[in-house]
C-alpha cells in the first residue's frame, strides 16, 4: 500500500471547529468523545429491543476501534437506525431498512465541510477495497439546494466508487442530532445488517487504513 497522508495522529481524539459555508442551525464541531454521543434509553420499539440485545457486540466492535479510527465510540445502548431516511442515487426515498443484511458505514458530509473534503478520498478507497454485497460505505450529502455542488465536489475529489446519496432537507442530520449522535460534520456511524448502531463518531478519520479495515471486519462478524 502506498504511504498516505494522515488526517490526524493515531490514537488521538481531537477537537476541531470548521465552518466554510452556511447551513442553518448546523455548527461543525468535533468533540473528544467523553459522554457526548451516549443516548437516552432505547425507545422500546421491537427494533430497538432487537438492537439492545446486541450490547456485547457493540462493545466488542468498539474495542476494535483503535489507531486511525480510535474516536469511534461503542453504541450505549445499541439502537435501531432502520428508519433513517434519505434519497438513493436515483433520487428516490429510502431508509437504512432498505440496506438490510448489509453492514453500513454511514457518513454525513457537505461541500462546505473542509474535513469532509479531506476524508472523502479515503472513504472512496475503503468502498473500492472492501465494498461488496455485505458491506457499503453510504456517504449521504446534506447540502441544501440541487445536486450541482455535491456532484462537482465528488468529481473534484476524485470519488468514483461511492454512490451519490442525498438529503437536502437536513432531516437525517436533525434526526441524528436529536439522538445526540450528530454535533457537526462529518458524522460517521457503523450499522449492522439489522439496522442496529454499533459505533459512532463526530469528526474525520483515516478510513483508508488497516485500522479501518479491521474495524469493518469485526463489525461483519456475528
C-alpha positions as CSV (number, residue, x, y, z in Angstrom):
1,X,0.0,0.0,0.0
2,X,1.3,3.5,-0.8
3,X,2.0,5.8,2.1
4,X,-0.9,8.1,2.8
5,X,-1.3,11.5,4.4
6,X,-2.9,11.1,7.8
7,X,-5.9,13.3,8.7
8,X,-4.8,13.4,12.4
9,X,-2.4,11.5,14.6
10,X,-3.3,7.9,15.5
11,X,-5.0,7.2,18.9
12,X,-5.9,10.8,19.4
13,X,-9.4,12.2,19.9
14,X,-9.4,15.8,18.7
15,X,-11.3,19.0,18.9
16,X,-11.8,20.8,15.6
17,X,-14.1,23.6,14.5
18,X,-14.8,24.2,10.8
19,X,-17.5,26.2,9.1
20,X,-16.9,27.1,5.4
21,X,-20.4,27.9,4.3
22,X,-23.9,28.5,5.5
23,X,-26.2,25.9,7.0
24,X,-29.0,27.0,9.2
25,X,-28.6,25.6,12.7
26,X,-25.6,23.3,11.9
27,X,-22.2,24.1,13.5
28,X,-19.3,21.8,12.6
29,X,-17.7,21.0,15.9
30,X,-15.8,17.8,16.6
31,X,-15.5,16.6,20.2
32,X,-13.2,14.4,22.2
33,X,-15.6,11.6,22.9
34,X,-16.4,11.8,26.6
35,X,-20.1,11.3,27.4
36,X,-21.3,13.0,24.2
37,X,-22.9,10.5,21.9
38,X,-24.4,8.5,24.7
39,X,-28.1,8.5,24.0
40,X,-31.2,8.0,26.1
41,X,-32.6,4.6,26.7
42,X,-34.0,2.7,23.7
43,X,-37.5,3.7,22.8
44,X,-38.9,0.2,23.5
45,X,-39.9,-0.5,19.9
46,X,-39.4,-4.0,18.6
47,X,-36.5,-2.9,16.5
48,X,-34.8,-1.2,19.5
49,X,-35.3,-4.3,21.6
50,X,-33.5,-6.4,19.0
51,X,-30.7,-3.9,18.9
52,X,-30.4,-3.5,22.7
53,X,-29.7,-7.3,22.8
54,X,-26.5,-6.6,20.8
55,X,-24.7,-4.6,23.6
56,X,-21.9,-7.2,23.8
57,X,-21.4,-7.0,20.0
58,X,-21.3,-3.2,20.1
59,X,-18.7,-3.3,22.9
60,X,-16.6,-5.8,21.0
61,X,-16.7,-3.7,17.9
62,X,-15.9,-0.6,19.9
63,X,-12.9,-2.2,21.4
64,X,-11.7,-2.9,17.8
65,X,-11.7,0.8,17.1
66,X,-8.1,1.7,17.6
67,X,-5.4,3.8,15.9
68,X,-6.7,5.7,13.0
69,X,-10.4,5.0,14.0
70,X,-9.9,5.3,17.8
71,X,-12.5,8.1,18.0
72,X,-15.3,5.6,17.2
73,X,-17.4,5.0,20.3
74,X,-19.5,1.9,21.1
75,X,-23.3,2.5,21.0
76,X,-24.5,2.7,24.6
77,X,-27.1,1.2,24.2
78,X,-27.3,-0.1,20.6
79,X,-30.4,1.3,19.0
80,X,-32.2,0.9,15.7
81,X,-31.4,3.3,12.9
82,X,-33.5,1.5,10.4
83,X,-35.9,4.4,10.0
84,X,-33.2,7.0,9.0
85,X,-34.5,8.4,5.7
86,X,-32.6,9.9,2.7
87,X,-32.6,9.6,-1.1
88,X,-31.0,6.9,-3.1
89,X,-28.6,7.7,-6.1
90,X,-31.7,7.8,-8.3
91,X,-33.3,10.5,-6.1
92,X,-35.9,8.1,-4.7
93,X,-36.8,8.0,-0.9
94,X,-35.2,5.2,1.0
95,X,-34.2,4.2,4.6
96,X,-31.5,2.3,6.3
97,X,-34.0,-0.6,6.4
98,X,-33.6,-0.9,2.6
99,X,-30.0,-1.9,3.3
100,X,-31.0,-4.9,5.5
101,X,-28.5,-7.7,5.5
102,X,-25.7,-5.3,4.7
103,X,-23.2,-3.7,7.2
104,X,-23.2,0.0,6.5
105,X,-20.6,2.7,7.3
106,X,-22.9,5.7,7.1
107,X,-21.2,9.1,6.6
108,X,-22.9,12.5,6.5
109,X,-21.0,15.2,4.6
110,X,-21.4,18.6,2.9
111,X,-19.5,20.5,0.3
112,X,-18.6,23.3,2.7
113,X,-17.1,21.0,5.3
114,X,-13.3,21.0,4.9
115,X,-12.6,17.8,6.9
116,X,-15.2,16.1,4.7
117,X,-13.2,17.0,1.6
118,X,-10.1,15.6,3.2
119,X,-11.6,12.3,4.2
120,X,-13.8,11.6,1.2
121,X,-11.0,10.0,-0.9
122,X,-10.3,7.6,2.0
123,X,-13.9,6.6,2.2
124,X,-13.9,6.1,-1.5
125,X,-10.8,3.9,-1.3
126,X,-12.4,1.9,1.5
127,X,-15.5,1.2,-0.6
128,X,-13.3,0.2,-3.6
129,X,-11.4,-2.3,-1.5
130,X,-14.0,-3.9,0.8
131,X,-17.4,-2.9,-0.6
132,X,-19.4,-5.9,-1.7
133,X,-22.9,-7.4,-1.3
134,X,-22.4,-7.4,2.5
135,X,-20.8,-4.0,3.1
136,X,-21.2,-0.5,1.8
137,X,-19.9,3.0,2.6
138,X,-23.1,5.1,2.4
139,X,-22.0,8.7,2.1
140,X,-25.0,11.0,2.4
141,X,-24.7,14.6,1.2
142,X,-26.8,17.1,3.2
143,X,-26.3,20.3,1.2
144,X,-29.5,22.2,0.7
145,X,-30.4,23.1,-2.9
146,X,-29.8,20.9,-6.0
147,X,-27.1,18.4,-6.9
148,X,-24.8,20.8,-8.7
149,X,-22.3,21.4,-5.9
150,X,-22.3,17.9,-4.5
151,X,-21.6,16.3,-7.8
152,X,-18.8,18.8,-8.6
153,X,-17.4,18.1,-5.1
154,X,-17.2,14.4,-5.8
155,X,-15.6,15.0,-9.2
156,X,-13.1,17.4,-7.7
157,X,-12.0,14.9,-5.0
158,X,-11.7,12.0,-7.5
159,X,-14.5,10.0,-5.9
160,X,-15.6,7.1,-8.2
161,X,-16.8,4.2,-6.0
162,X,-19.2,6.0,-3.6
163,X,-22.8,6.2,-4.7
164,X,-24.4,9.6,-4.6
165,X,-26.9,9.5,-1.6
166,X,-28.6,12.8,-0.7
167,X,-30.8,14.6,1.8
168,X,-31.2,18.3,1.1
169,X,-33.9,18.7,3.8
170,X,-31.3,18.2,6.7
171,X,-33.8,15.6,8.1
172,X,-31.2,12.9,8.6
173,X,-28.8,15.3,10.4
174,X,-31.5,16.6,12.6
175,X,-32.7,13.1,13.5
176,X,-29.2,12.1,14.5
177,X,-28.8,15.4,16.4
178,X,-32.0,14.6,18.3
179,X,-30.4,11.3,19.3
180,X,-27.2,13.0,20.5
181,X,-25.2,11.4,17.6
182,X,-24.6,14.4,15.4
183,X,-22.8,17.5,16.6
184,X,-21.4,18.7,13.3
185,X,-19.8,17.3,10.2
186,X,-18.6,14.8,9.3
187,X,-20.6,12.2,11.2
188,X,-19.9,8.5,10.8
189,X,-21.9,5.6,12.1
190,X,-21.2,1.9,11.8
191,X,-24.5,0.0,11.4
192,X,-25.0,-3.8,11.3
193,X,-27.1,-5.9,8.9
194,X,-30.2,-5.4,11.1
195,X,-30.0,-1.6,11.1
196,X,-28.5,-1.5,14.6
197,X,-26.0,1.1,15.5
198,X,-22.7,-0.4,16.7
199,X,-20.3,2.5,16.9
200,X,-20.3,6.2,16.0
201,X,-18.1,9.3,15.9
202,X,-18.1,13.0,15.1
203,X,-15.1,14.3,13.1
204,X,-12.8,12.9,10.4
205,X,-10.8,9.7,10.4
206,X,-8.3,7.9,8.0
207,X,-10.7,5.4,6.5
208,X,-8.1,4.1,4.0
209,X,-6.2,2.2,6.7
210,X,-5.6,-1.2,8.2
211,X,-7.3,0.0,11.4
212,X,-10.5,0.9,9.5
213,X,-10.5,-2.4,7.6
214,X,-10.1,-4.4,10.8
215,X,-13.0,-2.4,12.4
216,X,-15.2,-3.2,9.4
217,X,-14.2,-6.9,9.5
218,X,-15.1,-7.1,13.2
219,X,-18.5,-5.5,12.6
220,X,-19.3,-8.1,10.0
221,X,-18.8,-11.0,12.4
222,X,-21.9,-12.5,14.1
